Amino acid sequence: MGFGFCSIGGDYKVVIITYHSYAWTSWIHQVEVFSLSTYSWKKVEFGRLLDGVQIPFDGFGTNGAIFWSAYNGNGHFLVSYCIATEEFALIPSPISATELSHFLRCRLSVYDNKLALLSRTTSGNFEYTLIDLWVMEERKDSISEKRWSWTKKYSVKHPYDLHPSLVWRNMIVCKYFEVLREGNNVSKCIVDGVVLVNLTTYELKRFTFRRYGVDFEVFNYVESLIPVDQIHIKEL
């Protein structure tokens, strides 16, 4: 699923991607889009562009498009959906992630009003975490794969097991995992709070809080996405 806003038409849209599964394989069956301006659903054609594509996470909306981290047999890449033109595109990834375990360590966010990708790698025995912040540039005058380029803005290395979630102001918000060891071996990793990584000083601030369950998610909070007078309420 994805949600985004297009300033050209002033419209909010919800995108739902449906899969079919058979014999341990799955494929994208159809894509449906809900438009707030028309208050209706419709199907979107995508040809064979999404053949073999796996999209395990929800989409991330910014700058008039929705982006998903995706992968296939060739590795990691991004799928984009333009809200105005209702067209899909495949964007090369700045990282090499041929294995699913590496791919799952990527998160999309926004930095300097541009799409950003947070990637995470750890040492073999969780002795340190390396977090890279990539920012995407797009050339509107090109239609080839070269229209997108990535620049590594920051690379942060710390002796903790950190899982980046998003960029907030000038900080990377991470989930902190406590690594439990038995001798030289790692026995368990337990989520144990939030860490803010300052991109200017590289300093860390750790926050702990009361929670229920074994895990939690970090996300941006917005008071209101649309004016109240534009919300359609269907009477029962």
Number of C-alpha atoms within 10 A of each C-alpha: 18 19 20 22 23 19 11 9 11 12 17 20 23 18 23 17 15 12 13 10 10 7 5 5 8 13 16 18 12 14 16 15 20 17 15 17 14 8 11 10 14 11 12 15 13 15 8 8 12 17 12 14 17 18 20 12 13 16 23 20 24 17 15 19 24 25 25 24 24 20 22 16 10 10 17 25 21 17 20 20 21 18 27 17 10 13 13 20 15 16 21 16 20 18 17 12 18 14 14 12 9 17 20 16 17 21 21 24 25 21 21 10 10 14 21 23 26 24 23 22 18 20 11 7 11 16 12 15 18 18 23 19 24 24 22 18 13 13 11 8 7 10 9 8 11 11 13 16 16 18 12 14 12 14 15 16 15 16 12 17 24 27 26 28 23 21 25 16 12 13 19 25 23 21 22 22 18 14 17 12 12 8 7 7 10 12 10 11 14 13 16 20 18 22 23 22 24 17 18 9 8 16 13 15 11 13 12 10 7 6 10 6 5 8 11 12 6 12 11 9 6 6 5 7 9 12 7 8 6 9 11 10 6 5 4 3
